[in-house]
Amino acid sequence: MTELPRLSRREREAMDIVHEAGAVTAAHIRERMTDPPSDSAVRSVLRILVEKGHLSAEWKGPRYVYSPTVSAHRARSSAMRHVLKTFFGGSVEGAVASLLELEETRLTPAERARIKALIDQASEAGR
């Protein structure tokens, strides 16, 4: 799978909004940004995201509507690979341990059972 170009903080923020909402306008994105930049700055970020291949733009009426070019699942997988490599040296065990050590981590019995089942499935698949 070909990796898409990396994102700046603002680009990542815009992509998070698009993935959460689906197809959106520049105004929708700007409304949801933290400390939003100017309209033209948001449009510049969106133009860059289209050029990088992260978004597609479709003209609808008086405005463009932006949609992600990859599924949220693929974006999530790419982000997790980046986090694993950058912060955990590729160690899944280290990442899981870190998540479980967070004070706010409260797993329900059903969540624990699901995680155990996922580990068993991965083991059976040789991962």
N, C-alpha and C positions, 0 to 999 in steps of 0.2 A: 504494500500500500504506500503510495507516494505521500510524503508529509507536506502539508501546506506551510507556507512561510510563517514564521513566528509573528506574534502580535505585540504591539505596544500596550501600555495600560489602558489607554482610551479605546483602542481597537478591541481589546478583550472585553471591556465594559459594554461596548456597543454590541458585540457578538453575544454576550450573555443575555442582553435584553432581547435580541432577535430570536435566540434559541428559546427563550422563555415564552415569547409572544407569538412566534411564527412569522407571518408576513406583516411588516410594519413600515410606517413612513418615517422620514427623518424627524418630523415633529414628535412622533411617539417616542422615538429613541431619546431625543433631547429632553423631553419631559421626565424621563426616568433616570437620567444620568445624575450622578453625584457631582455637585458643583458644575453644572452644565456649561460648556463653552458656547460661543456664538453659533447662530444658525449656520453660517458659512463654514465654521470649523467642524461642525458635525457633518455637514455635507462632504467636506474634504476627507474626513475619516471614513465615511461610507464609500467614497470614490476609491480610496486606497484599498479598502476591503474587497471591493469588486475587482480591482486590478490584481490583487493577491489571490483571487479565486475563492475567497471565503463567502462572498455574497453574490447573489444575482439581483439585478434591478429590472423591474418591469414598469413601463409607463402606464399609469392608470389615471385617466382624467387629468387633473391639474398637477399631479405629483407622481414621484416614483415610489414604488412599493418594493422593499428589500426583503429577500428571503435567504436563508442559509443554503449553501451549495452542498453541504454534507449534513448527514443526520446528527441529531444530538448525541446518539450512541457513539458515532465515530469521533465526534469532537471530544466527548467525555473520555474515550479511550486514549486519544492523543494527549489530552491534558494529564491523564493519570500516568502515562509513560513519561512525560516530561517531569512531573512531580517525583516519581520513583527515581528517575535518573539524577535529577538535580539535588534532591534533599535526602534520599535514602540510598544512594549508590546502587540503585537497581534492586534493593532488597524489599521484596513484598512483605516478608516477616517484620522488618523494621517499620514499614508503613502501617501495617495492621496493629502492631504493638503500640505505635504512637497514637493511633486512633483510639485504642482501648484505654490508654492511659489518660486521655483527656477527662477532666473532672465532669464535663457536661455529657459524657458518653453514658447513656443509660439504655441498655438493651433489654427488651422485653424477652420473656421466654420464647415467644414465637420468632423473634429476630435471631436469637441465639441458635435456635434449631435450624433456621434457614441458612445461617452462616456456616454451621457445621455441615449441612447438606451440600452447600457449594464447595466446601473444602473436600468433602468425600468425592464429589463429582470430578473436581480438578485432579485429585489423586488418581482416580480410575482412568482419566484421560492422559495420565502421565505428566501433568503439569504440577 
